[in-house]
Amino acid sequence: MSEQIRAFWLAEPGRGEIRTEELPARQTGDVFVRTLHTGVSRGTETLVFNGRVPVAQHQLMRAPFQDGDFPAPVKYGYLNVGLVEAGPAELIGRTVFSLVPHQSAYVVPAAAVTVVPAGVPAHRAVLAGTVETAVNAVWDAIPAVGDRITVIGAGMVGCAVAGVLAGLPAARVQLVDVNPDRARTAAALGVEFALPDQADSDRDVVVHASATSSGLTRALELAGNEATIVELSWYGDRRVEVPLGEFFHSRRLRIQGSQVGQVAPARRPRRSYGDRMRIAFELLKSDRFEALITGHSAFEELPDVLSRLAGQESKTICNVIDY
């Protein structure tokens, strides 16, 4: 039998609403999941909210269980944690993570959910997709023991990368952001903090996640000779200008794009998407990732929450939506 649920839709750029809709009937091999929490991926979701997904990226940027099309109306999101109420016996009663948008319940194939392991609280598990992105970025960066590493941009992705790198033996990891309040976040993650004009230079690896031209420019300035800059930002339809005539050629720098849609080439022959997700959950057992959760809101507040996050600078890293 089908069931009525509540789901968040972007009705038009800049305006979201919660709609009532019917779930499809569960088929053999499907699970029915009641949502406990979702996470707002602020960078990507605010670009979607403002209708700033480039036409050329409409297909590539589709979320796995997205309904509708860009720019709107569209149901978008991919950080969902819920409780399995029906499906294969081994999953009933288990807390699971899935790439499902913001909605009160859902039906998907059982293979599309990942069981949240013991030791990871359900609300923290919404970070799994972001920490998975961070794992992929670290695989792209290929840092070494004792490296001097800078992460520019202390948003959700940048903080996740810093949290992953914090466990690298003898590494000096510095999180750089224009917001001095992020110093507390860096301390909770176990890494150093610096404002952009005070950041250390001559770095072995720089990970850029601020989604600004000034941040990428600073990455070029801080990178040492023949260093790697991993570009994690997604800019939507914005153009980026950087001074390649200054340090890029003389220091023989390398800019490496990183995106979670594919396993990093350095690990692709030996690691699967499932392997990467399992590593993300192992990392999430650490309480340091609790620093990324900076707010909780009720599901009915989500239209206002996204409007606020998309319309101004915010101190939010990850806002958890509670159902």
N, C-alpha and C positions, 0 to 999 in steps of 0.2 A: 504494500500500500504506500501511496505517496504521503508526504507530510509537508505542512506549511512551515516555512522558516522566514527569518528576517535576514536581509543581506544589504550591504552597503554598495551603492552605485554612484559613480560620477555621472550625474545627469547631463551636465554640460561643463566645459572648462570653468573651474572656480566655484562650482556648486555641487555638493554631494547630498545624497538623501538615502534614507533607509527604506527599503521596499519589502513587501511581503511577496513571496513566491513559493512555488511548489517544487519539492525535490523529486527527481525521477525515482521510480521504484527500484529497490535494490535487486541486482541480478546475482546469480551464482558467482562467487569469488569477490564480490564487493563487500565493503564495510560501511556501516552507518556510524558516523562520528558526531558526537555532541561537542561543540566548541567550548573550550575553557578560556583560552586567551588567544589573541592575535597580536602581532607586533607591527608597528608602523615603520617601514623602512623609509626614513624621512627624505633622503636625497632623491631616490627614484620615484617614490610615491608623490612627492610634491611636484615633481616635473610632470607626472601624469595628471595630477590634479589641476595644474595650470594649463594643460593642453599643449605641452612643449615637447612631445615625442616627435622627432622628425619623420616625415612621410616615408623616407627611405628605410626607417627602422621599425615601421609598424609591425611587420611580421616577426622580425628578430626579437623585439621587445615584448612579445606576447607572454604573459604568465602562463604556466602549464594548465591551469584550470580557469582561465579568464573567460568571461562571457562578454559579448559585445566587441566593438572595435574602437581603436583610437580615432579621433580624440575623445568622442563620447557619443552615446552613453556606453559606459564600460564598467564592468565589475573586475577590479584589479587588486592584487595583493598576493603574498606568498609566504607568510610566516604564521602558520596556524598550528595550535596545539589543542588537542581535544581528547575525549574519552570514547573508546569504541563501545557501542551499545549493541551492535549486531554485526555478524560476519563469521569468519572462521573461528572455531572454538578457542584456538590459542591466542587470539587477539581480543576477545571479549573482556572488558574491564581494564584493558591496558591503555595507558596514556601514550598518544602518538603525535608525531610531528608530520605535517604535510605542507605542500605548496599550494594551499587553497586560499582564496580571498577571504575578506572579512564577512563572515556569515555565521548564523547561530548553529547550523548543523550542515552536514554534507554527506554525500554518497560518492565514493571513488573506489577504483580497484584496490584490493588489499595490498598489492605491490607498490602502491603510491604512498603508503604511510611507513614511517620509521618509528619503531618503539623507542620511547624515551627511557634511557637506562636509569637504574637506581642511582641516586646521588645527584641527579639533575632535577631541581624543582620545576614544576610545570610552567610557571611564569618565566623562568630563565630559559626554558627550552625554545621559546620563540626566537632566540638569538641564533639558533642552529644554522639557518640559511646564511646569516651574516658571518658567523665564524667559519662556515664552510668556504665562503668567499675569501676570507682571510687566509685560510690554509692554502688555497689555490694560489693566492698572491705570494705567499712565502715560498711555495714550490717554484714559482716563476722567478723570484728574487735569488734563490739559491744562496742564502747567507751562510757564513761559516762561523765556527767557534771563535769568540773574541772579536767579532766584527763591530765596527762603529756604524750604527744604523739609525737613520732618522725617518720618522713617520710624520708627514705634513698633513694636517687636517684631523682634528679630534672629534669628528662625527662618529656615526655608528660603525662604519667600515674601518676608518682609521684607528679607532680605539680597539676594535676587534683584532686588527693586525698587531697593534702594540701589545695586546694581551697575549697573543700567540707567541710573539718574539720574546716576551719577558722571560720565557723559560729556556732560552738559548744560552748555554754555558758561557760565562765570561764576556758576553756581549754587552755593549753600551748602547742601550736603546733610548732615544730621545723623541718624545712626542711634542710636536710643534703646532701651536694654534694661536690665533689672534685673541682668543678669549682667555684671560688669565685665570678664570674659574676652573678651566680644564686642568690646572695644576693638581687639584684634589683628585681628579679622575686618574691622572697619570700616577699619582702616589698609590692609589688603590690598586692600579694595575701592576705596580712594581717597576715602573720605568721613570726616567727623568722627564722634565718638562722645560720648555723654553718658548718665549715669544719669538716671532719670526726674526726680529733684528738682533736677538741674543742667541740664536741657535748656533751650535758647533758646526764647523766646516770640516772639509777633508774627509767626508764620510765614505765608507765602503759601499753602502747600499742606501738609497733613499726611496721610500715608498710615498707616492703622492696621492692624497685622497681628499683634497679640499675643494675640488671642482672649480678652481679659480685660476685665471691666468697668472696672478701674482704668486699663487702657491706653486705652480709649475716653474715659474721663473726662479723662485727661491730654491726649488729642488736642484735646478741646474747650477746655481751658485754654491750650494752646499756640498755637491758631489765631488769627490776627489778624482784624481787622474784615473781614467779607464774604469770608473765606477758605473754601476747600473742604477737607473731610475725606473722604478716600476710604476706605471700610470694606472691607477685604479679608479680615477674619477670618471663619471659619466656626465657629459655636459648637455645632453639633449640637443636643442637647436642652437645653442650658443657657440660662437666662434672663439677660438683661443689664439692669443698672440703671445709669443715668447721670443726673447732675444737670442736666437741661435748664433748670432755673430759674435757673442762674447766668450762663453766658456765651452759650448757644445763641441766644437771641432778641436780647439787647442788641447782640451783634456781628454779627447777621444771618448766622450760619454756615450752611453747606450740607453735609449728609452725603450722599455719593454712594456707593451700593452698587456693587461691582465683582465680576464673576464671569466666569470664562473660558469658560463655556458659549456665550456669544454675543460676537461682535466688538463692541467699544465703539461706541456710537452715533455718536461723532464721526468714526469711520473706516468704519463699516459700509457706506455707499453705495459706497465705493471700494476696500475691502480685504477679502480673503477669509481663511478660516482658514489656507490654504496660505501666503498672504503673511505672515501673523503668525508662522507657524512658521519661515519662511525668515529673518525678521528676528531671531528668537530664536537661530537657529544662527549668524547673522553676529555677534551679540553674544558668543556662546560661544567665538569664536576668541580672545577676550581671556583671558589667564592669570589675571586678577583673580577670575574665577568659580571658580577652583580652591579659593578660600578657603571655599566652601560645602561642600566634601567633607571631612568630619571623621572618617571611618572607613570601613573595608572589612571585610566579613564573608563567609564562605563561605555558599553557598546552604543547605547543611544546617543552618546555625546560625540561619536566619531565624525559626523559631518562638520561640527564646529571645531573639533580638534585638528582635522586636516586643513580646514580653512585658516586656522591660526598658524599652523606650522608652515603653510605655503605662502603666507602673506607677509611674514616678517622674520627677522633674525630671531632665533630661539636658542635657549639654553638646553633644549631637549636633545638627548642622544637617542634613546629608544623609549617611546611611549607605548606601554603595554595596554591593550584593550581587554577589559574583563567582561565575561559573559555570565 
